[in-house]
């Protein structure tokens, strides 16, 4: 044991400060290589093997979309819209969403417009004057767009008396497209 200590002491004297720092850096780099670089190289090798395996797999042939007749395409398109008789429950859900978003519905103006040239779609116009905070308004508009894809925001007007007011008077105009009798 004393022989080892004398050898280390002699080596320290012989290397000097710069040599000791160099030796320490060399040991640290070896540890870095063993602890960091070796696992990273093994991971890289595994990923390369996975890539080679994936490239060797047969490619799936893309199936062409079935060609539908024009009338079938129109029927599929109109089938995406909710039926006109589901309007009352959808309005109830829209009002519930407004309440969940902390919006005060003052009243609503509802108008069904029949289109003579297209009986497959019906246009239902909704005007909602509300009092709401800006954050609640944004949340309501976003949630309504997500929950009801055939409900389109056609107009919005925001009136606030002053900068210090938390709530604003908002007029939301929506158009709800519904599947009519001719679909």
N, C-alpha and C positions, 0 to 999 in steps of 0.2 A: 504494500500500500504506500509506504513512504517512497519507494522507488518510482511509483506512478506520479506522486506529487512532485518529486524532484524533476521528472521529465517534463511535466506540464510547466513548472516554473522556468526551466531552461528554455523551453519552447516559447514561452511568453517573452522572455528576455531577448531571445534570438529574433522573433518576429517584430517586435516593437508595436507601437500603437496602430500604425497603418496596417500592419500585417494582421493584428488581432481583429481589426474592423473588417478586413477582407475575408478572414476566415469565418467570422460571424455571418457575414453576408452570404458566403458560400453555403454554409449550413442552412440558413434561412431559405435560400433559393432551392436547395435540395428538398427541404420540407414542403415548400410551396409546390414543387413539381410532383411530389408524392401525394399530397393531400388535395390539390386542386386540378392540376393539369392531367394527371392520370385518369381520374374519374370522368373528366370532360372528354378526353379522347375515347374512352370506352363508350360514353353516351353517344358521341359522334359516330362511332363505328356501328352501334346498334341502329341509329337513325338511318345510316347509309344502307344497312342490310334491309331495313323495312322499306326504304324507297326502292331498292332493287326488286324486292318481292312484289311491291305494288305495281311497278312498271312491267313486271313479267306476267301479271294477271291479264286475262283476255279482256279486251275493252267491250263494254256493254253497248249493244247497238241501240241507238236512239230510235224509239218508235215514232213514226210520223203520227201527228194528230189526225183523228178521224175527220174526214171531209164530210161536212153536213150540208144538206140542202139549205137554201136561203130561208125557207120557212122554218126549218128546224133551228137554225141559228137565231132567228127572231123569237121563237118560242123559248129558247134557252135564255135569251137576254131578258125577256119580260118576266120569266119565272124568278129572276133574282129580286124583283120588287115585291114588297109585302102586299097582300090583298087589301082591297079597299075596306072590307068589313073588319079588318084588324085595327082600324084607325083609332077607335075609342080607347083600346087598351094601350096603344102606343102613345097617345096623348097623355094618358094617366101616368105612364112610365116617364115621359118627358117632364111632367109637372113634379113627379117624385124626385127626379134628378135635380130639378131646380131647388127644391126644398133641401135636399142633401147638400147642395152647394151653397147654402145660406143666402139664397136669393129670395127677395120678396116679390112675388108675382102680384101685381096690382090688378090686372085683368088681361084678357087675351082677345084678339080679333082673329077669327077663323073664317076662311072662305075657300070653298071647293070650286075650282074652275073646270068646267067640262070643255074638252077640246073636241070640236066637231070632226076635224080631220084625222084625229088619232084617239080611238076609244080604248086602246090597249093601255095607255098611261093616263092617270088622272093627276092633276096638279092641285095640291092642297096648300094654300098660303096661310101662314101663321105669323101674327105680329104680337110680340110679347113686350109690353112696357114693364120694366123691372127696376128695382132699386138694389144696387149691389156694390160691393167693394170690387176693385179691379182684379185682385187675385181670385176671388170667387167667380167673377165673370169669365176669366180665362179658363178656369177649371171646368166650369159648366160647358163652355163652347167646345173644349177639347173632348170632354166625356160624351157630349151629345154626338159629336162627329164619330167617335169610336163606337158608340152603342147603336147608333142609327145611321148606317151608311147611305141610305137614300134620302136623308134629311140634309138639305143644303142651306147654308147661311147665305142669304141673298143681300142683306143690308144690315148695317149696325150704325147706330148713332149714340154717342156718349155725351152727356151734358153734366158738368159739375160746376156748382156755383162758385167755389173758390178752391184754392190749393189746399187749404186746411181741412176741407171736407173729406171724410173717409169714404162716404158712399156717393155714387153717381147715379143719375137717372139715365137709364139705358133703354134703347128701343131696338129689339132684335127682330129681324124679319127673316123667316125661314120659308123654304119651299120643300114640301114633302111629296115625293113622287110615289104614287101607289099604282098597283096593277088594277086596271079597270076591267070592264066586262068584255071588252074585245080582245083580251090577251089569250 
